[in-house]
Amino acid sequence: MLIPSTTPNETQQRMIARGYGMFIHFGINTFNDTEWSDGTLPVESYAPPAVDVDSWVKNARDCGMKYIILITKHHDGFCMWDTDTTDYGVKYSKNPTDVVAEAAKACEKYGVQLGLYYSLWDRHELCYSDHEAYIRYMETHLTELLGGRYGKVVELWFDGGWDKKASDWGLERLYALAKKLQPHIAVGVNCTIGRYLSKNTNNSVYWPENYKEGMPMRYFPSDFRLLDPMFPPKDDPKLYRHASKTYYLPFEATICIRDMRNWFWDPHYCDDPLVDTSFIVEKYEQLIGQQNCLVVNVAPNTNGVQEPADIERLKEVRSVLEEKGLM
């Protein structure tokens, strides 16, 4: 269980020390020109001729990044690892490569740490509306992903929590299971801070730019704050409240390398401008200086590789950071 504290615990210290990573969105959406899909896209539409995960992780290493966060299941419910819990995943596609396994192998090879993204929201799974049955479904997934098959996993990024009440996700159970399987894993839930409000309510008071010390935690337990793709204020407060107790929470911010909007690759991806080197450097300086973290999303294309221009931009960022003595 998360212990109240006004300073970073050991897990948070390790996360802060990692600091800079690569977000990698790749899945069935990559092949259907969409950011979000509803779980009805045909499995056979996921058809990469190859999946060069090794190059993704090598790129992260070469750009000065210490970890990756890999999509394992987005809101569509399509599973990127070898699982028998559903027939909606890579195992039943034209290319059954276990992408998580390949990422774990490459992380070991290149000395990069492995983090995983998992969507709570699932628009395909039939048991989704049965809260208890779906919690058990997620527990099976987390056991597969964190139970040793893929080695050490340092971060678990939950997303999509807005689709149900915070109390319906069984987060205490999921958090406890993750910690049992990976004792030093950092667990976060997107839109961490705030009170539960309906989907149609304006939540801007709890956007990162408006964070104030003592604000409530919407999703508990969480080891760090998330709300993408936004950034905390310059005087970012670290202390937040749940059940009258105070918790220290660093923030992990995200940048999409293409115009701040592309998570998955699409046919128009390369028409969107790259984010300026100076912008990434500025945000790196701010976030690392605040004892927060930054991840930059680089989407592999339908050939299973990342666009060369994306990687060149991040190498430019590394060069500037090295010149400044920041890396």
Summary of the structure (lengths in Angstrom):
residues: 327
radius of gyration: 18.6
end to end distance: 33.9
largest distance: 54.1
contacts: 1106
relative contact order: 0.16
helix: 35%
strand: 18%
